[in-house]
Amino acid sequence: MATRLAVDHISLAVRAARSRDCWGPNGAGKTTTLSILSTLMRPDHGRVLIDGKTAQSDPHRLGRMLGLVPQSLAL
C-alpha cells in the first residue's frame, strides 16, 4: 500500500469575521488541517498562529474564535 501525504506546506490567511470553505478530494488533508487548526491534533512540523498567538497557548479563546460546521455529524 502506498503512503499518501495528506498535508504538506500550507499557508492560510483569513480576515476576521470572514468565512472560508475547505474543498478537495478524499484524502487531501481537509480534516487533518481543520483538526490541527482547532487544536484537536498537533502538527508534526511547523506552527499554527491565530491572531498572532500559537493555537495551543489558549485553546479556550481559540474555540470562541473559530466555528466549524462539518458535512455530517458523527454521533
Residue pairs with C-beta under 8 A, 6 or more apart in sequence:
4 27
6 27
6 28
6 29
6 32
7 29
7 32
7 33
7 36
10 29
10 33
12 20
14 20
19 67
22 30
22 33
22 34
23 30
24 30
32 41
34 68
35 41
36 42
36 43
36 48
36 55
37 48
37 50
37 55
37 66
38 55
38 62
38 63
38 66
38 68
39 55
39 56
39 59
39 62
42 56
47 54
48 54
48 55
48 56
49 55
50 62
50 65
50 66
51 65
55 62
